[in-house]
Amino acid sequence: MPINNLYVNKYRLVFKQPNNYNFTIQYSGIVKDDINKTAAEYARGFSETKGVISQKGIYMAKSTYWLPTFNENLLSTFDLNVTIDKDWSIVSQGDRTKNEVDGDKKMITYHSPEPMDEVYLIGAKWTEYSKKLRDVEVQAFLRTPDQELADRYLNVTSGYLQMYDTLIGDYPYTKFALVENFWETGYGMPSFTLLGEKVIRFPWILFSSYPHELLHNYWGNSVFVNYDKGNWCEGITAYMADHLMQEQRGSGATYRRNTLQKFTDYVNTENDFPINQFLNRNNSAEEAIGYGKVLMVNNMLRYELGDEVFIKSYQKFYEDNKFKKVSFPEIQKSFEEVSGKDLSVFFKQWIDRKGAPTLSIYNVSSKANKLYFTMKQTQNEGVFNVNIPVAIYTEDSSEVVWKSVAMNKKEQKYTFDLDQKPLRIEVDPQFNIMRRLDRKEVPSSLSQVFGETKSTIIIPVSSKSKEAYQKMAETWKATQESQGKSVAIINDIDIKNIPIDQSVWILGYENKFYGKELKTIYKDSFNRSNTEMISNLESSGALVYAIPNASNIAQSVGFVGANSDAAIAALTSKLLHYGKYGYLGFEGDGAKNIMKGSLPTLDSPLSVIVNDGEVTAKLILRKALYQSKRRSGR
């Protein structure tokens, strides 16, 4: 029968003696599925294989079907005994209870007393490093000896384990290993993570993707996912790892804004679906829902119930569900038991229903110290019940007045009595609720260009790098079309004007549309030092940016210019990872990033001046989730 494009044999076992289920299965074969990068995977920068045994390394997982599968929902303990050449090592789940050399062979045993939903066998020639943290052995398996790199990972791992022990509960395994893979991956397995050789050497990985994979040992790799009811673990892992790291640096609001921007840019009526239908990430829209929207739902739970209830609820969820397959109903149960509240309406709306609200504010006025305004949900679908944080700045006050506006109609009027005259009102200024953003709330970004369902890529006919730009366009076209989007590639001499009803990529400094207007809009947004760098990049490097379409600000125009074919080839895959930025600069054939940032935002329609006067109050950042827990001693 075909499963995941593989043909596997299916057998029925009949036992002559009741309750005597001991039996032996013996088989052999070749495991060699080519490591490929599909169009859908191109944006992630990773390649995929169902399983491989080669001179470079071994990768076998559930997708390999190297072990019999008895029941999709079965969790199994196991002992894994491997005999291999003495220069090789093996990594799997559980404890390594044997690692002995006998002649030219090595015998390795892994013992996993914890129930698992699949069994991994990873092999290569590694140099091994280790460090003990209480009852947990922290390990690093590197393909090239590097004590300094290993020490960085061993030390930071110890810190993360202490943090999550405090935040969630005791680490569920006796080891955690960083394992260097022989192709680029970012996988989290029970008790280890499998990262590519380039990935592990990026310094920022230690404080972004790495804690994410470690946290998966709690969410997804000890509390397992019941995929029949939706994949809950990626969103909470992103919230307690990626978002937490940014929140500790004071950038939590920016991270949430970028998360909402991805949803706004990539998710549309054709590709949207409820959270409970998310299984895994195959494209930007699925990521924006399964990672981003779930992250924001968790943020709303924290915003409405408070840090203490949020933390205790996930501690209870972890303790009650270790080594079980669960989903959103079990999360709801934990939150209801800790908070003492009925959260069925909240979970039904955000888990079982697709979409998100789009907000607007108008008819803002005041009389003396009384503030009046009207809020409206402008999305096409029905109303969302949501509590919206509103910041009010008042005269002669150093503190912002916060109001939680309960909204359960498409349009509602509100009145607030204040102690001083209101000067300005801002709706959800720290991006705490799940919603679609207005284009004017955020700066132009590459994700706005990549995210449109329809786009045109314009090739410079007169450029010496025309073929390189053509290949970039064709690769992006394949990536976009794999997500159900429409992309046209056209030569600059074949059109008179830039389209205004879709996103546009203008490729090449020689492109006839890279003229005075395009450069002026861009350069006017920079100070003098940036302008000098831009001029240098135009002559010897690579320049990338996105700006609003001058004829329709609802659409964006992206530009890519480079001075070598090699740089264009490098940018083809790199730029798919820089979606949140509005401008970028690169140098050299390898396109090393030396400049990145966002252009100024347009005036947000959710920020309204009520009366003239000097605003002296400033928004105060919320304390990071872990910092608030550690400080209060909970």
C-alpha positions as CSV (number, residue, x, y, z in Angstrom):
1,M,0.0,0.0,0.0
2,P,1.3,3.5,-0.8
3,I,2.1,5.7,2.3
4,N,3.9,9.1,1.8
5,N,4.9,8.1,-1.7
6,L,6.4,4.8,-0.4
7,Y,5.1,1.3,-0.9
8,V,5.1,-0.7,2.3
9,N,3.9,-4.2,3.0
10,K,1.1,-4.8,5.5
11,Y,0.8,-8.0,7.5
12,R,-1.7,-9.6,9.9
13,L,-0.3,-11.4,12.9
14,V,-2.2,-14.2,14.5
15,F,-1.0,-15.6,17.8
16,K,-1.6,-19.3,18.7
17,Q,-1.4,-18.6,22.5
18,P,-3.4,-15.8,24.1
19,N,-1.3,-13.0,25.7
20,N,2.0,-14.4,24.2
21,Y,3.0,-11.6,22.0
22,N,6.8,-12.3,21.8
23,F,8.1,-12.7,18.3
24,T,11.1,-11.9,16.1
25,I,11.0,-10.1,12.7
26,Q,14.1,-10.2,10.6
27,Y,14.6,-8.3,7.4
28,S,17.3,-6.4,5.4
29,G,17.4,-3.8,2.7
30,I,18.9,-0.6,1.2
31,V,17.9,2.8,2.7
32,K,18.7,5.5,0.2
33,D,16.2,8.3,-0.4
34,D,17.8,11.2,-2.1
35,I,18.2,14.4,-0.1
36,N,16.1,16.9,-2.1
37,K,15.0,20.5,-1.8
38,T,11.5,20.9,-3.1
39,A,10.0,24.3,-4.1
40,A,7.9,24.2,-0.9
41,E,11.0,23.6,1.2
42,Y,13.1,26.2,-0.6
43,A,11.9,29.1,1.6
44,R,13.0,27.2,4.7
45,G,16.5,26.6,3.4
46,F,16.3,22.9,4.4
47,S,16.3,19.7,2.4
48,E,14.3,16.5,3.1
49,T,14.8,12.8,2.9
50,K,12.7,9.9,4.2
51,G,15.8,8.1,5.2
52,V,19.4,7.5,4.1
53,I,22.4,5.3,4.9
54,S,25.6,6.6,3.2
55,Q,29.3,7.2,3.7
56,K,28.4,10.7,5.0
57,G,25.9,9.6,7.6
58,I,22.8,7.7,8.6
59,Y,19.3,9.1,9.1
60,M,16.4,6.8,9.9
61,A,13.1,7.9,11.3
62,K,9.4,6.9,11.2
63,S,9.3,8.2,7.6
64,T,12.0,5.6,6.7
65,Y,9.8,2.7,7.7
66,W,12.9,0.9,9.0
67,L,10.9,-0.5,11.9
68,P,7.5,-2.1,11.8
69,T,4.6,0.2,12.5
70,F,1.9,-1.5,14.5
71,N,-0.5,1.3,15.2
72,E,-0.2,5.0,14.4
73,N,-1.2,6.0,18.0
74,L,1.0,3.4,19.7
75,L,3.7,4.7,22.1
76,S,6.6,2.2,22.6
77,T,9.5,1.8,24.9
78,F,12.6,0.2,23.3
79,D,16.2,-1.1,23.5
80,L,18.2,-0.3,20.4
81,N,21.4,-2.4,19.8
82,V,23.6,-1.4,16.9
83,T,26.9,-2.9,15.6
84,I,28.8,-0.5,13.3
85,D,32.4,0.3,12.2
86,K,34.5,1.4,15.2
87,D,35.0,5.0,13.8
88,W,31.3,5.6,13.8
89,S,28.9,6.7,16.5
90,I,25.1,6.4,16.9
91,V,22.6,8.7,18.5
92,S,19.1,7.8,19.5
93,Q,16.6,8.6,22.2
94,G,17.1,7.5,25.8
95,D,20.3,6.5,27.6
96,R,23.3,5.1,25.9
97,T,24.0,2.1,28.1
98,K,26.7,0.5,25.9
99,N,29.4,2.1,23.8
100,E,32.2,-0.5,23.3
101,V,34.8,-1.3,20.7
102,D,35.6,-4.9,19.8
103,G,38.2,-5.2,17.1
104,D,37.1,-3.1,14.1
105,K,33.5,-2.9,15.3
106,K,31.6,-0.8,17.9
107,M,28.6,-2.1,19.9
108,I,26.2,0.6,21.0
109,T,23.0,0.2,23.0
110,Y,20.3,2.9,23.7
111,H,17.7,2.2,26.4
112,S,14.5,4.2,26.3
113,P,12.2,3.5,29.2
114,E,9.9,6.4,28.2
115,P,7.2,5.7,25.7
116,M,8.0,7.1,22.2
117,D,5.9,7.8,19.1
118,E,8.8,6.9,16.8
119,V,12.4,5.7,17.0
120,Y,15.4,7.5,15.5
121,L,18.8,6.1,14.5
122,I,21.3,8.8,13.6
123,G,24.9,7.9,12.7
124,A,28.1,9.6,11.6
125,K,31.8,10.0,12.5
126,W,31.7,12.5,15.3
127,T,33.9,14.0,17.9
128,E,31.9,13.8,21.2
129,Y,31.9,16.4,24.0
130,S,29.9,16.3,27.2
131,K,29.1,18.1,30.5
132,K,27.0,17.0,33.5
133,L,24.2,19.2,34.8
134,R,22.8,17.5,37.9
135,D,21.1,14.4,36.6
136,V,21.2,15.5,32.9
137,E,24.2,14.8,30.6
138,V,24.6,17.6,28.0
139,Q,26.4,16.4,24.9
140,A,27.7,17.7,21.6
141,F,28.4,15.5,18.6
142,L,30.5,17.5,16.0
143,R,31.6,16.2,12.6
144,T,34.7,18.5,12.8
145,P,36.5,18.7,16.2
146,D,35.8,22.2,17.7
147,Q,36.2,22.5,21.5
148,E,35.2,26.2,21.5
149,L,32.0,25.6,19.5
150,A,31.1,22.6,21.7
151,D,31.7,24.6,24.9
152,R,29.4,27.4,23.7
153,Y,26.6,24.9,23.2
154,L,27.2,22.9,26.4
155,N,27.2,26.1,28.5
156,V,24.1,27.7,26.9
157,T,22.3,24.3,27.1
158,S,22.8,24.2,30.8
159,G,21.3,27.6,31.2
160,Y,18.2,26.8,29.1
161,L,17.6,23.6,31.0
162,Q,17.6,25.5,34.3
163,M,15.2,28.0,32.9
164,Y,12.7,25.5,31.6
165,D,12.9,23.4,34.7
166,T,11.8,26.5,36.6
167,L,9.2,27.6,34.1
168,I,7.6,24.2,33.2
169,G,8.9,21.3,35.2
170,D,11.7,18.8,35.5
171,Y,13.4,18.0,32.2
172,P,12.0,14.7,31.0
173,Y,15.2,12.9,29.9
174,T,18.6,12.1,31.2
175,K,20.5,13.7,28.3
176,F,20.3,16.5,25.7
177,A,22.6,16.3,22.7
178,L,23.5,18.7,20.0
179,V,24.1,16.5,16.9
180,E,25.7,17.9,13.8
181,N,24.0,16.6,10.6
182,F,25.5,16.0,7.2
183,W,22.8,18.1,5.4
184,E,21.0,21.3,6.6
185,T,18.2,20.5,9.0
186,G,16.6,22.0,12.1
187,Y,15.0,19.0,13.8
188,G,14.1,18.4,17.4
189,M,13.9,14.8,18.6
190,P,13.4,13.4,22.1
191,S,16.6,14.2,24.0
192,F,18.6,15.6,21.1
193,T,18.4,18.0,18.2
194,L,19.8,17.5,14.7
195,L,21.2,20.6,13.1
196,G,23.0,21.2,9.9
197,E,26.7,22.1,9.8
198,K,26.1,25.7,8.6
199,V,23.2,26.3,11.0
200,I,25.1,25.4,14.2
201,R,27.8,27.9,13.3
202,F,25.5,30.9,13.0
203,P,26.0,32.7,16.3
204,W,22.4,33.8,16.6
205,I,21.2,30.2,16.5
206,L,22.3,29.8,20.1
207,F,19.6,32.3,21.1
208,S,16.8,31.6,18.6
209,S,16.4,28.2,16.9
210,Y,18.5,26.3,19.5
211,P,16.3,27.0,22.5
212,H,13.3,26.3,20.3
213,E,14.6,22.8,19.6
214,L,15.5,22.2,23.2
215,L,12.0,23.2,24.4
216,H,10.5,20.7,22.0
217,N,11.6,18.1,24.5
218,Y,8.8,19.3,26.6
219,W,6.3,20.3,23.9
220,G,6.1,17.6,21.2
221,N,8.8,15.2,22.3
222,S,7.5,14.2,25.8
223,V,4.0,15.6,25.7
224,F,3.2,14.3,22.3
225,V,0.9,15.7,19.6
226,N,-2.4,14.1,18.8
227,Y,-2.5,15.1,15.2
228,D,-6.2,14.1,14.8
229,K,-7.1,17.3,16.8
230,G,-4.3,19.6,15.6
231,N,-0.6,20.3,16.2
232,W,-0.5,22.6,19.2
233,C,3.2,22.3,20.0
234,E,4.9,24.5,17.5
235,G,3.0,27.7,18.6
236,I,3.6,27.3,22.3
237,T,7.3,26.3,21.6
238,A,7.7,29.4,19.5
239,Y,6.1,31.5,22.3
240,M,8.2,30.1,25.2
241,A,11.4,30.1,23.2
242,D,11.7,32.5,20.2
243,H,9.2,35.0,21.7
244,L,10.6,34.7,25.2
245,M,14.2,35.3,24.0
246,Q,13.0,38.5,22.3
247,E,10.9,39.5,25.3
248,Q,13.9,39.3,27.6
249,R,15.7,41.8,25.3
250,G,12.7,44.2,25.3
251,S,11.6,43.3,21.8
252,G,8.5,41.3,22.5
253,A,6.1,43.8,20.9
254,T,8.2,43.9,17.8
255,Y,8.3,40.1,17.6
256,R,4.5,40.0,17.9
257,R,4.1,42.6,15.3
258,N,6.2,40.6,12.9
259,T,4.2,37.5,13.7
260,L,0.9,39.3,12.9
261,Q,2.5,40.8,9.8
262,K,3.3,37.3,8.5
263,F,-0.3,36.3,9.0
264,T,-1.5,39.4,7.3
265,D,0.8,39.0,4.3
266,Y,0.7,35.3,3.7
267,V,-2.8,34.1,4.8
268,N,-5.7,34.8,2.6
269,T,-9.3,33.5,2.1
270,E,-8.0,30.7,-0.2
271,N,-5.3,29.2,2.1
272,D,-6.7,30.0,5.5
273,F,-7.8,27.2,7.8
274,P,-8.6,26.6,11.6
275,I,-5.7,26.0,14.0
276,N,-7.1,22.5,14.8
277,Q,-6.3,21.5,11.2
278,F,-2.6,22.4,11.3
279,L,-0.3,19.4,11.1
280,N,3.1,20.7,10.0
281,R,4.8,23.6,8.1
282,N,5.1,23.3,4.4
283,N,4.8,26.9,3.3
284,S,4.6,30.4,4.7
285,A,0.8,30.4,5.2
286,E,0.9,27.2,7.2
287,E,3.7,28.6,9.3
288,A,1.8,31.8,9.9
289,I,-1.2,29.8,11.2
290,G,0.4,26.8,13.0
291,Y,3.3,28.8,14.5
292,G,2.2,32.4,14.5
293,K,-1.5,32.3,15.2
294,V,-1.1,29.7,17.9
295,L,1.6,31.9,19.4
296,M,-0.7,34.8,19.5
297,V,-3.6,32.7,21.0
298,N,-1.2,31.8,23.8
299,N,-0.3,35.5,24.2
300,M,-4.0,36.3,24.5
301,L,-4.4,33.7,27.2
302,R,-1.6,35.2,29.1
303,Y,-2.9,38.7,28.6
304,E,-6.4,37.9,29.8
305,L,-5.5,35.5,32.7
306,G,-2.2,36.9,33.9
307,D,1.3,35.4,34.1
308,E,0.7,33.3,37.2
309,V,-2.3,31.5,35.8
310,F,-0.6,31.1,32.4
311,I,2.5,29.5,33.9
312,K,0.7,27.3,36.3
313,S,-1.7,26.1,33.6
314,Y,1.2,24.9,31.4
315,Q,2.9,23.3,34.4
316,K,-0.2,21.3,35.1
317,F,-0.6,20.5,31.4
318,Y,3.0,19.2,31.3
319,E,2.7,17.2,34.5
320,D,-0.7,15.6,33.6
321,N,0.2,14.7,30.0
322,K,3.8,13.5,29.9
323,F,4.3,10.6,27.4
324,K,0.7,10.9,26.2
325,K,-0.7,12.1,22.9
326,V,-2.8,15.2,23.5
327,S,-4.0,18.4,21.8
328,F,-6.0,21.6,22.4
329,P,-8.8,20.1,24.5
330,E,-6.2,19.0,27.2
331,I,-4.7,22.5,27.1
332,Q,-8.2,24.0,27.6
333,K,-8.8,21.6,30.5
334,S,-5.6,22.7,32.3
335,F,-6.3,26.4,31.9
336,E,-9.9,25.9,33.1
337,E,-8.8,24.0,36.2
338,V,-6.2,26.5,37.2
339,S,-8.1,29.7,36.4
340,G,-11.5,28.4,37.5
341,K,-13.1,29.9,34.4
342,D,-15.1,28.4,31.5
343,L,-12.9,29.0,28.4
344,S,-15.0,27.1,25.9
345,V,-16.0,30.2,24.0
346,F,-12.4,31.3,23.7
347,F,-11.0,28.0,22.6
348,K,-13.9,27.3,20.2
349,Q,-13.4,30.7,18.5
350,W,-9.6,30.6,18.2
351,I,-9.0,26.9,17.7
352,D,-12.0,25.7,15.7
353,R,-12.6,28.7,13.5
354,K,-10.4,30.3,10.9
355,G,-9.7,33.9,10.3
356,A,-8.9,36.9,12.5
357,P,-10.4,40.3,13.2
358,T,-9.4,43.5,11.4
359,L,-9.9,46.6,13.5
360,S,-10.6,50.3,12.9
361,I,-11.3,53.3,15.1
362,Y,-13.2,56.4,14.2
363,N,-15.5,59.1,15.5
364,V,-12.9,59.9,18.2
365,S,-13.8,63.0,20.3
366,S,-13.8,64.3,23.8
367,K,-15.7,66.6,26.0
368,A,-13.8,67.8,29.1
369,N,-12.3,64.6,30.5
370,K,-14.7,62.3,28.7
371,L,-13.5,60.2,25.7
372,Y,-15.8,58.9,23.0
373,F,-14.9,56.6,20.1
374,T,-16.3,53.8,17.9
375,M,-14.5,50.5,17.1
376,K,-15.3,48.4,14.1
377,Q,-14.3,45.0,12.9
378,T,-14.0,45.3,9.2
379,Q,-13.2,41.7,8.2
380,N,-15.6,40.0,5.8
381,E,-16.3,37.0,8.1
382,G,-18.4,37.2,11.3
383,V,-17.6,39.1,14.5
384,F,-14.9,37.9,16.9
385,N,-15.4,38.2,20.6
386,V,-12.2,39.8,21.7
387,N,-10.8,42.0,24.6
388,I,-8.8,44.8,23.0
389,P,-6.1,46.7,24.9
390,V,-6.4,50.4,24.4
391,A,-3.8,53.0,25.5
392,I,-5.0,56.5,26.4
393,Y,-2.5,59.4,26.8
394,T,-3.8,62.2,29.0
395,E,-2.7,65.8,29.7
396,D,0.0,66.3,32.3
397,S,0.3,62.6,33.1
398,S,3.5,60.5,33.0
399,E,1.5,57.2,32.9
400,V,-0.6,55.7,30.2
401,V,-4.2,54.8,31.0
402,W,-5.0,51.3,29.9
403,K,-8.5,50.1,29.1
404,S,-9.5,46.6,28.1
405,V,-12.3,47.1,25.5
406,A,-14.6,44.1,25.3
407,M,-15.9,43.8,21.7
408,N,-18.6,41.3,20.6
409,K,-20.2,43.2,17.8
410,K,-19.0,44.3,14.4
411,E,-19.4,48.0,15.5
412,Q,-19.5,49.3,19.1
413,K,-19.4,52.8,20.7
414,Y,-17.3,53.4,23.9
415,T,-17.1,56.1,26.5
416,F,-14.5,56.5,29.2
417,D,-14.4,59.1,32.1
418,L,-10.8,60.1,32.7
419,D,-9.0,62.1,35.3
420,Q,-7.3,64.4,32.8
421,K,-8.1,65.6,29.2
422,P,-7.3,62.8,26.6
423,L,-4.6,63.7,24.1
424,R,-4.2,60.5,22.1
425,I,-5.6,57.0,21.8
426,E,-3.9,53.9,20.5
427,V,-5.5,50.5,19.8
428,D,-3.4,47.5,20.7
429,P,-0.2,49.4,20.4
430,Q,1.9,46.5,21.7
431,F,0.3,43.9,19.4
432,N,-1.1,41.7,22.1
433,I,-4.2,40.3,20.3
434,M,-4.5,38.1,17.2
435,R,-5.6,40.3,14.3
436,R,-4.9,41.3,10.8
437,L,-2.8,44.5,10.6
438,D,-3.6,47.5,8.6
439,R,-0.9,48.1,6.0
440,K,-0.1,51.5,7.5
441,E,0.6,50.0,11.0
442,V,3.8,48.3,9.8
443,P,6.7,49.4,7.6
444,S,6.9,48.0,4.1
445,S,8.7,44.6,4.1
446,L,9.8,41.8,1.8
447,S,7.0,39.6,3.2
448,Q,4.4,42.0,1.8
449,V,5.9,41.4,-1.7
450,F,6.3,37.6,-1.2
451,G,2.9,37.3,0.5
452,E,0.6,38.5,-2.2
453,T,-1.4,35.9,-4.1
454,K,-0.6,37.6,-7.4
455,S,2.7,39.1,-8.4
456,T,4.9,40.1,-11.3
457,I,8.7,39.8,-11.5
458,I,10.3,42.2,-13.9
459,I,13.6,41.1,-15.6
460,P,16.2,43.7,-16.9
461,V,16.8,42.8,-20.5
462,S,19.9,45.0,-20.8
463,S,21.7,43.6,-17.7
464,K,24.8,41.5,-18.1
465,S,23.3,39.4,-15.3
466,K,20.0,38.8,-17.1
467,E,20.3,35.0,-17.0
468,A,21.0,35.1,-13.2
469,Y,18.0,37.3,-12.6
470,Q,15.9,35.0,-14.8
471,K,16.9,32.0,-12.7
472,M,16.1,33.9,-9.5
473,A,12.7,34.7,-10.9
474,E,12.0,31.2,-12.0
475,T,13.0,29.8,-8.6
476,W,10.7,32.3,-6.8
477,K,7.9,31.5,-9.2
478,A,8.2,27.8,-8.4
479,T,8.3,28.5,-4.7
480,Q,5.2,30.8,-4.9
481,E,3.2,28.5,-7.2
482,S,3.8,25.5,-4.8
483,Q,1.8,27.6,-2.4
484,G,-1.1,28.2,-4.8
485,K,0.0,31.7,-5.9
486,S,0.2,33.2,-9.3
487,V,3.5,34.7,-10.6
488,A,4.2,36.3,-14.0
489,I,7.8,36.9,-15.2
490,I,8.2,39.6,-17.8
491,N,10.9,41.6,-19.4
492,D,11.1,45.3,-18.5
493,I,10.9,46.3,-22.2
494,D,7.6,44.6,-22.6
495,I,5.5,46.7,-20.2
496,K,5.1,50.5,-19.9
497,N,4.1,50.7,-16.3
498,I,4.5,48.8,-13.0
499,P,1.3,46.9,-12.2
500,I,-0.7,48.4,-9.4
501,D,-3.1,45.6,-8.5
502,Q,-0.5,43.1,-7.3
503,S,3.0,43.0,-5.8
504,V,6.0,43.6,-8.0
505,W,9.6,42.6,-8.0
506,I,12.0,44.8,-9.9
507,L,15.3,43.0,-10.5
508,G,18.6,44.7,-11.5
509,Y,20.1,48.1,-11.4
510,E,19.8,48.2,-15.2
511,N,16.0,47.6,-15.0
512,K,14.2,50.5,-16.7
513,F,11.9,50.8,-13.7
514,Y,14.8,51.4,-11.3
515,G,14.6,55.0,-12.2
516,K,14.6,58.3,-10.4
517,E,11.2,57.9,-8.7
518,L,12.0,54.4,-7.2
519,K,15.4,55.5,-5.9
520,T,14.1,58.9,-4.6
521,I,11.3,57.3,-2.5
522,Y,13.8,54.9,-1.0
523,K,16.7,57.2,-0.3
524,D,14.6,60.0,1.2
525,S,13.8,57.7,4.1
526,F,17.5,57.4,5.2
527,N,19.9,59.6,7.0
528,R,23.2,60.7,5.3
529,S,25.3,57.8,6.6
530,N,22.9,55.2,5.2
531,T,22.7,57.1,1.9
532,E,26.5,56.8,1.5
533,M,26.4,53.0,2.3
534,I,23.6,52.6,-0.3
535,S,25.7,54.3,-3.0
536,N,28.6,51.9,-2.2
537,L,26.4,48.9,-2.4
538,E,25.0,50.1,-5.7
539,S,28.5,50.2,-7.2
540,S,30.0,47.1,-5.6
541,G,27.5,45.1,-3.5
542,A,23.8,44.2,-3.4
543,L,20.8,46.2,-2.4
544,V,17.4,45.0,-1.5
545,Y,14.3,46.9,-0.3
546,A,10.5,47.1,-0.4
547,I,8.4,50.3,-0.6
548,P,4.7,51.0,-1.1
549,N,3.5,51.2,-4.7
550,A,3.3,54.9,-5.4
551,S,0.0,54.4,-7.2
552,N,-1.6,52.0,-4.7
553,I,-0.2,51.9,-1.1
554,A,-2.1,48.6,-0.5
555,Q,0.5,46.9,-2.7
556,S,4.3,46.8,-2.4
557,V,7.2,47.0,-4.8
558,G,10.4,45.1,-4.1
559,F,13.8,45.7,-5.6
560,V,16.9,43.5,-5.9
561,G,20.1,44.7,-7.4
562,A,23.5,43.0,-7.3
563,N,26.9,43.3,-9.0
564,S,27.7,39.6,-9.6
565,D,25.9,36.5,-10.7
566,A,27.2,34.6,-7.7
567,A,25.6,37.2,-5.3
568,I,22.3,36.9,-7.2
569,A,22.3,33.1,-6.8
570,A,23.1,33.5,-3.1
571,L,20.3,36.0,-2.6
572,T,17.8,33.8,-4.3
573,S,17.5,31.6,-1.3
574,K,18.6,34.0,1.4
575,L,16.0,36.7,0.8
576,L,13.2,34.2,1.6
577,H,14.5,34.3,5.2
578,Y,14.5,38.1,5.5
579,G,10.8,38.7,5.1
580,K,10.4,41.0,8.1
581,Y,12.9,43.6,6.8
582,G,12.2,46.6,4.6
583,Y,15.8,47.1,3.4
584,L,19.0,45.0,3.2
585,G,22.5,45.4,2.1
586,F,25.0,42.6,1.1
587,E,28.6,42.5,0.1
588,G,30.7,39.9,-1.8
589,D,29.7,37.0,-4.0
590,G,28.4,35.1,-1.0
591,A,26.0,38.0,-0.2
592,K,27.1,38.6,3.4
593,N,24.5,40.8,5.1
594,I,25.9,44.1,6.3
595,M,22.8,46.3,6.6
596,K,19.2,45.5,7.5
597,G,16.2,47.3,9.0
598,S,12.8,48.8,8.3
599,L,11.8,52.0,6.7
600,P,9.5,54.4,8.7
601,T,5.9,53.3,9.1
602,L,3.1,55.3,7.6
603,D,0.7,56.9,10.1
604,S,-1.1,54.1,11.8
605,P,-4.9,54.5,11.6
606,L,-5.2,52.9,15.0
607,S,-3.4,55.8,16.6
608,V,-5.5,59.0,16.8
609,I,-4.8,62.4,18.2
610,V,-7.8,63.6,20.3
611,N,-6.6,67.0,21.5
612,D,-3.5,69.2,21.0
613,G,-0.9,68.9,23.8
614,E,2.4,67.4,24.7
615,V,2.3,63.6,25.3
616,T,4.8,62.8,28.1
617,A,3.8,59.3,29.0
618,K,5.5,56.3,27.4
619,L,4.4,52.7,27.0
620,I,6.1,50.4,29.6
621,L,7.3,47.0,28.4
622,R,5.8,44.0,30.0
623,K,8.2,41.8,32.0
624,A,9.4,38.7,30.3
625,L,7.6,35.5,31.2
626,Y,10.6,33.8,32.8
627,Q,11.9,37.0,34.5
628,S,8.5,37.6,36.1
629,K,8.3,34.0,37.4
630,R,11.8,34.0,38.8
631,R,11.4,37.4,40.4
632,S,8.1,36.5,42.2
633,G,9.4,33.2,43.4
634,R,6.5,31.2,42.0
